Amino acid sequence: MATGGTDKGFKLVTPDHVVEYNEGDVTLRCHLSPETSAVAMEIRWFRETDCIYLYKNGHVIEGRGYSMRAE
């Protein structure tokens, strides 16, 4: 299990492995510990240096080539 720390008193927890589905689709599961609402947060997912998903102010912006893939 991997974790990413913050100075806000919670951590992002991810599994040690990725669940892969057919045709290269993957599910990247994660959660905040302790349980915390992420509604008011800015959340970014990166693949190398490309931002593939941005959640901010209740809106989602998906990176080029990731439309309808990131949720």
C-alpha positions in Angstrom: 0.0 0.0 0.0 1.4 3.4 -1.0 0.5 6.7 0.8 1.0 10.3 0.0 1.2 12.6 3.0 0.0 16.2 3.4 0.3 18.9 6.0 -3.6 18.8 6.4 -3.7 15.7 8.6 -4.7 13.1 6.1 -3.1 10.7 3.6 -3.9 9.5 0.1 -3.8 5.7 0.3 -3.4 3.5 -2.8 -3.0 -0.3 -3.2 0.4 -1.8 -4.1 -1.0 -3.1 -7.5 -3.2 -1.8 -10.3 -6.3 -3.7 -11.4 -6.1 -4.0 -15.2 -9.1 -4.8 -17.4 -9.3 -5.7 -21.1 -7.7 -3.5 -23.7 -5.4 -1.7 -21.3 -8.0 0.0 -19.2 -7.1 0.2 -15.5 -8.7 1.1 -12.2 -6.6 3.2 -9.8 -8.4 2.9 -6.5 -7.6 5.2 -3.6 -9.0 6.8 -0.5 -8.2 9.4 2.1 -7.2 8.3 5.6 -8.7 9.2 7.9 -12.0 9.3 5.9 -12.3 12.9 4.7 -14.6 14.6 2.1 -12.7 15.6 -1.0 -15.5 17.8 -2.3 -13.8 21.1 -1.5 -10.3 19.9 -2.6 -8.3 20.2 -5.8 -7.4 16.8 -7.1 -4.9 16.1 -9.9 -3.9 12.8 -11.4 -0.7 12.7 -13.5 0.8 10.2 -16.0 4.4 11.1 -16.0 4.3 14.9 -16.5 0.8 15.0 -18.2 -2.2 16.0 -16.0 -4.9 13.5 -17.1 -7.5 14.5 -14.5 -8.3 17.7 -12.6 -11.2 18.1 -10.1 -11.6 21.7 -8.9 -14.6 23.6 -7.6 -16.9 20.7 -8.4 -15.8 20.5 -12.0 -13.8 17.8 -13.8 -11.4 18.5 -16.6 -9.9 15.5 -18.4 -6.6 15.7 -20.2 -6.2 15.3 -23.9 -6.8 11.7 -24.9 -8.5 10.8 -21.6 -12.0 12.1 -22.3 -14.6 9.7 -20.9 -11.8 7.5 -19.4 -11.0 9.3 -16.2 -13.7 9.6 -13.5 
